[in-house]
Amino acid sequence: MPEPVVLTAADAEETQALGERLGDLLRAGDLVVLTGGLGAGKTTFTQGIGRGLKVRGPITSPTFVVARVHPSLGDGPELVHVDAYRLGGAAELDDLDLDAELDEAVTVIEWGAGLAESLSEQRLEIVLTGTDDRSLHLTAVGDRWDEVLAALAGDRSGRST
Ligand SMILES: Nc1ncnc2c1ncn2[C@@H]1O[C@H](COP(=O)(O)OP(=O)(O)OP(=O)(O)O)[C@@H](O)[C@H]1O
């Protein structure tokens, strides 16, 4: 595994802003996997992704519906927001039949670590550390993500000068 890119978010607005910058860089077929304890900011981050992608909201935790589709407000890809918390395992994730979405939409899966391997070899894995230091650790799986991570890390250093 490559070294993760680490970004910090001091408050919920910053978490959303980071998501928005990522959402702006995402394209159809991308898969983003979010992990982190209860209240770590996964849904907040996904709300930012939705803003960057310009999809219809509101984005709320899809825990009880498992998956929710947010259509584009323009002609970009839709956002498929999945909460795998209540899924029993990879077989149940397969049952959701996300193959078409994986090609045509941007898919964000909360609690998907250990499950998403079965969906795509190319994915961005993001661990939100939660309430202690509120940082996000981004690890690229597959070469699609090099430019995205470089842009996010570059923006970050640009902002701090
Ligand atoms: N960087 C941050 N600093 C402080 N508070 C934050 C930060 N990011 C998000 N929050 C706040 O933490 C709370 C929980 O966030 P959120 O619902 O996004 O977490 P979650 O990981 O989706 O939780 P769950 O797994 O329980 O659905 C919200 O009130 C949100 O505004």
The ligand as an SDF file (V2000), in Angstrom:
LIG
                    3D

 31 33  0  0  0  0  0  0  0  0999 V2000
  -13.9120   17.9890   11.1580 N   0  0  0  0  0  0  0  0  0  0  0  0
  -14.9380   18.0550   12.0070 C   0  0  0  0  0  0  0  0  0  0  0  0
  -14.8070   18.6480   13.2080 N   0  0  0  0  0  0  0  0  0  0  0  0
  -15.8360   18.7000   14.0800 C   0  0  0  0  0  0  0  0  0  0  0  0
  -17.0670   18.1820   13.8440 N   0  0  0  0  0  0  0  0  0  0  0  0
  -17.2430   17.5630   12.6720 C   0  0  0  0  0  0  0  0  0  0  0  0
  -16.2090   17.4570   11.6910 C   0  0  0  0  0  0  0  0  0  0  0  0
  -16.6880   16.7850   10.6130 N   0  0  0  0  0  0  0  0  0  0  0  0
  -17.9680   16.4780   10.9180 C   0  0  0  0  0  0  0  0  0  0  0  0
  -18.3060   16.9580   12.1290 N   0  0  0  0  0  0  0  0  0  0  0  0
  -19.6050   16.8090   12.8370 C   0  0  0  0  0  0  0  0  0  0  0  0
  -19.6470   15.5130   13.4170 O   0  0  0  0  0  0  0  0  0  0  0  0
  -20.9970   15.0410   13.4500 C   0  0  0  0  0  0  0  0  0  0  0  0
  -21.0850   13.6600   12.8290 C   0  0  0  0  0  0  0  0  0  0  0  0
  -20.7930   13.7610   11.4430 O   0  0  0  0  0  0  0  0  0  0  0  0
  -21.3890   12.7350   10.3910 P   0  0  0  0  0  0  0  0  0  0  0  0
  -22.8400   12.5000   10.6170 O   0  0  0  0  0  0  0  0  0  0  0  0
  -20.9440   13.2080    9.0560 O   0  0  0  0  0  0  0  0  0  0  0  0
  -20.5840   11.3990   10.7950 O   0  0  0  0  0  0  0  0  0  0  0  0
  -20.7130    9.9310   10.2150 P   0  0  0  0  0  0  0  0  0  0  0  0
  -19.3420    9.4050   10.1650 O   0  0  0  0  0  0  0  0  0  0  0  0
  -21.4870    9.9510    8.9470 O   0  0  0  0  0  0  0  0  0  0  0  0
  -21.5390    9.2320   11.3520 O   0  0  0  0  0  0  0  0  0  0  0  0
  -22.3920    7.8700   11.3310 P   0  0  0  0  0  0  0  0  0  0  0  0
  -21.4610    6.7820   10.9840 O   0  0  0  0  0  0  0  0  0  0  0  0
  -22.8870    7.7980   12.7360 O   0  0  0  0  0  0  0  0  0  0  0  0
  -23.4840    8.0650   10.2910 O   0  0  0  0  0  0  0  0  0  0  0  0
  -21.8390   16.0860   12.7180 C   0  0  0  0  0  0  0  0  0  0  0  0
  -22.4720   16.8910   13.6970 O   0  0  0  0  0  0  0  0  0  0  0  0
  -20.8250   16.8810   11.9330 C   0  0  0  0  0  0  0  0  0  0  0  0
  -21.2480   18.2130   11.7360 O   0  0  0  0  0  0  0  0  0  0  0  0
  1  2  1  0
  2  3  1  0
  2  7  2  0
  3  4  2  0
  4  5  1  0
  5  6  2  0
  6  7  1  0
  6 10  1  0
  7  8  1  0
  8  9  2  0
  9 10  1  0
 10 11  1  0
 11 12  1  0
 11 30  1  0
 12 13  1  0
 13 14  1  0
 13 28  1  0
 14 15  1  0
 15 16  1  0
 16 17  2  0
 16 18  1  0
 16 19  1  0
 19 20  1  0
 20 21  2  0
 20 22  1  0
 20 23  1  0
 23 24  1  0
 24 25  2  0
 24 26  1  0
 24 27  1  0
 28 29  1  0
 28 30  1  0
 30 31  1  0
M  END
$$$$
